[in-house]
Amino acid sequence: MDIKILGGGCSRCERLENLAREAAGEVGVEATFIKVKEIDEIMAYDVMSTPALLINEQVK
């Protein structure tokens, strides 16, 4: 499973990543975590605000 955190590295972005890692661990899912910080890359996902969470390329 690929999990992407879209955001500039703010405290909310870090919190979202920590919560996602915790949740994946609790259910025993093996996941690759990727931080996307570049605004051009974030805009390509059509999200309205950050942080945003993508699981297998789908915004959640």
Beta strands, then each sheet from edge to edge (+ up, - down):
strand 1: 2-6
strand 2: 32-36
strand 3: 52-55
strand 4: 58-59
sheet 1: 2+ 1+ 3- 4+
end
